[in-house]
């Protein structure tokens, strides 16, 4: 039993960044999705709803990833600028995909989730290797 515990602790330590990244990502998605659906229902605006939802969700995402997930040693000004460029790029991509799908008749609740298929896998590497890159 002791060796299993040691193996698990070793394994978890090795892969803990992925668990932290997933926990932050899931929480960010819930924040983003909830705010977007509420605002879209009130305004019927994909771009405005997606912008306000993105601002709220990514503020949480940036601060949590900076301190907890990637344990960045970069100054906020340095990583913040890179994060903002990344955010703007993905906001344009996701808003365009959502708008296109809604125009094609896809329910907005489904369309809002569709961009995640592209964004999530790529964004981990961008955040880890560019935005919160460790100084060596």
C-alpha positions in Angstrom: 0.0 0.0 0.0 2.9 2.4 0.8 4.5 1.8 -2.6 1.2 2.6 -4.3 0.9 5.8 -2.4 4.5 6.8 -3.4 3.8 5.9 -7.0 0.6 8.0 -7.0 2.2 11.0 -5.3 5.1 10.8 -7.8 2.7 10.5 -10.7 0.5 13.3 -9.5 3.5 15.6 -8.9 4.7 14.9 -12.5 1.3 15.7 -14.0 -0.1 18.2 -11.5 0.2 21.1 -14.0 -2.4 19.4 -16.2 -4.8 18.9 -13.4 -4.4 22.6 -12.3 -4.8 23.7 -15.9 -8.0 21.6 -16.4 -9.5 22.8 -13.1 -8.9 26.5 -14.1 -10.1 25.8 -17.6 -13.3 24.2 -16.5 -14.1 26.9 -14.0 -13.3 29.6 -16.7 -15.6 27.8 -19.2 -18.5 27.8 -16.7 -18.0 31.5 -15.9 -17.7 32.4 -19.6 -20.7 30.2 -20.7 -23.0 31.4 -17.9 -22.3 35.1 -18.5 -22.6 34.7 -22.3 -25.9 32.9 -22.2 -27.4 35.4 -19.7 -26.2 38.4 -21.7 -27.2 36.9 -25.1 -30.7 36.2 -23.8 -31.0 39.9 -22.8 -29.2 41.5 -25.8 -29.2 39.0 -28.7 -25.7 40.2 -29.5 -23.0 37.5 -30.0 -20.1 39.9 -30.1 -21.1 42.1 -27.1 -22.1 39.1 -25.0 -19.0 37.2 -25.9 -16.8 40.2 -25.1 -18.2 40.8 -21.7 -18.2 37.1 -20.8 -14.6 36.9 -22.0 -13.5 39.8 -19.9 -14.9 38.3 -16.8 -13.8 34.8 -17.4 -10.3 35.6 -18.7 -9.6 37.9 -15.7 -10.1 34.9 -13.5 -8.2 32.7 -15.9 -5.2 35.0 -16.2 -4.8 35.6 -12.5 -5.3 31.9 -11.6 -3.0 30.6 -14.3 -0.3 33.1 -13.5 -0.1 32.3 -9.8 -1.3 28.7 -9.5 -1.2 26.7 -12.7 2.0 27.9 -14.4 3.5 29.5 -11.2 4.9 32.2 -13.5 7.9 34.2 -12.5 7.2 36.9 -15.1 6.0 40.3 -14.1 2.3 40.9 -14.7 3.1 43.6 -17.3 5.1 41.2 -19.4 2.8 38.2 -19.2 -0.3 40.4 -19.2 0.5 41.9 -22.6 1.1 38.5 -24.2 -2.0 37.2 -22.5 -4.1 40.1 -23.9 -2.8 39.5 -27.4 -3.7 35.8 -27.1 -7.1 36.8 -25.6 -8.0 39.1 -28.5 -7.0 36.6 -31.1 -9.1 33.8 -29.6 -12.0 36.2 -28.9 -12.1 37.1 -32.6 -11.9 33.4 -33.6 -14.5 32.3 -31.2 -16.9 35.2 -31.8 -16.7 34.6 -35.6 -17.4 30.8 -35.2 -20.3 31.4 -32.9 -21.8 34.1 -35.2 -21.4 31.9 -38.2 -23.0 28.9 -36.5 -25.9 31.0 -35.2 -26.5 32.4 -38.7 -26.6 28.8 -39.9 -29.4 28.0 -37.4 -27.4 26.3 -34.7 -28.7 27.0 -31.2 -26.5 29.7 -29.5 -26.1 27.4 -26.4 -24.3 24.8 -28.7 -22.6 27.4 -30.9 -20.9 28.9 -27.8 -19.2 25.6 -27.0 -18.1 24.8 -30.6 -14.9 27.0 -30.6 -13.6 25.2 -27.6 -12.8 22.2 -29.7 -10.1 24.3 -31.5 -9.1 26.7 -28.8 -8.5 24.4 -25.8 -5.8 22.1 -27.2 -3.8 25.0 -28.8 -4.2 27.4 -26.0 -2.5 25.2 -23.4 0.7 25.3 -25.4 0.5 29.0 -26.0 0.0 29.8 -22.4 2.7 27.3 -21.2 5.3 28.1 -23.8 4.7 31.7 -24.6 2.6 33.7 -22.2 3.8 32.1 -18.9 7.1 30.8 -20.1 9.6 30.3 -17.3 12.8 32.2 -17.3 15.8 29.9 -17.7 
